Amino acid sequence: MEEFLPFFPLKLVAFPAEKLNLHIFEPRYRQLILECVAEDKTFGIPVFKDGISEFGSEMRVEKIVKTYETGEMDITTRCERIFELITFKEVVDGKMYSGGKVRFIENVLDGEPSQWLQLKELAAELVEVIKMDHKLHVAEMTQEYELAHKLGLSLEQEYDMLQMERQSQRYEYLINHMRRAIPVVREMERAKEKIQMNGHFQHIDPLKF
């Protein structure tokens, strides 16, 4: 089933249930947000990477936190669903913003507990290697989407995950990412330690040994 959404293209990925704070300053997007609040409707964030991409996130405005004298706004939003773009209109008739028809993507929660356990173990190992375990508490995370944002995926990798309908596929994608990343990061950390050690020894006068 296709639905129409007003669009606010951004160079980012928002995953389901994720909250996103936005500062709205362009007149066309101020119009969009005010209409969404007044009419209790959602808007879409098509991912922008070298142009409008085929997939994006349906967002709901949770609160207008602050309105400035200029008309600019600080808002909080929440991602509800993922969509695939069907049509795109650069300017909607009678409006200032873009929009188009979308098809919403089903989120199949078929991930295995063993996959989730393996993913969290690998994520905890990576966080320990980069010495961020005091800031990123992997044990408290409950969703693969949260891990994806915290563990350094690129925009392209997050966009790949956005298109995946099955949770098991997202689990496997992140597991493979961690398996590739950990040896590389571990070697980088060793190199940093070696550089620091060499730099420290350079200040020692060899004649005093």
VENBELFEN-V447399 format. One record per backbone hydrogen bond with DSSP energy under -0.5 kcal/mol. CO is the residue of the C=O (numbers start at 1). NH is the residue of the N-H. If there is no record, write none. Layout:
BEGIN
CO,NH + CO,NH
END
This chain:
BEGIN
1,104 + 3,102 + 5,100 + 6,44 + 7,98 + 10,12 + 10,48 + 15,18 + 18,79 + 20,77 + 22,24 + 22,75 + 23,25 + 24,73 + 26,29 + 26,30 + 27,31 + 28,32 + 29,33 + 30,34 + 31,35 + 32,36 + 33,37 + 34,38 + 35,39 + 36,40 + 36,41 + 37,40 + 42,6 + 43,59 + 44,8 + 44,46 + 45,57 + 46,10 + 47,49 + 47,53 + 51,49 + 54,85 + 55,47 + 56,83 + 57,45 + 58,80 + 58,81 + 59,43 + 60,62 + 60,78 + 63,65 + 63,76 + 66,74 + 68,71 + 72,68 + 73,24 + 74,65 + 74,66 + 75,22 + 76,62 + 76,63 + 77,20 + 78,60 + 79,17 + 81,58 + 82,105 + 83,56 + 84,103 + 89,99 + 92,95 + 97,92 + 98,7 + 99,89 + 100,5 + 101,86 + 101,87 + 102,3 + 103,84 + 106,108 + 107,109 + 108,110 + 108,167 + 112,115 + 112,116 + 113,117 + 114,118 + 115,119 + 116,120 + 117,121 + 118,122 + 119,123 + 120,124 + 121,125 + 122,126 + 123,127 + 124,128 + 125,129 + 126,130 + 127,132 + 127,133 + 128,131 + 132,135 + 132,136 + 135,137 + 136,138 + 137,140 + 138,141 + 143,147 + 144,148 + 145,149 + 146,150 + 147,151 + 148,153 + 149,152 + 154,158 + 155,159 + 156,160 + 157,161 + 158,162 + 159,163 + 160,163 + 161,164 + 163,165 + 165,108 + 166,170 + 167,171 + 168,172 + 169,173 + 170,174 + 171,175 + 172,176 + 173,177 + 174,178 + 175,179 + 176,180 + 177,181 + 178,182 + 179,183 + 180,184 + 181,185 + 182,186 + 183,187 + 184,188 + 185,189 + 186,190 + 187,191 + 188,192 + 189,193 + 190,194 + 191,195 + 192,196 + 193,197 + 194,198 + 195,199 + 196,200 + 197,201 + 198,202 + 200,203 + 201,204 + 204,206 + 205,208 + 206,209
END
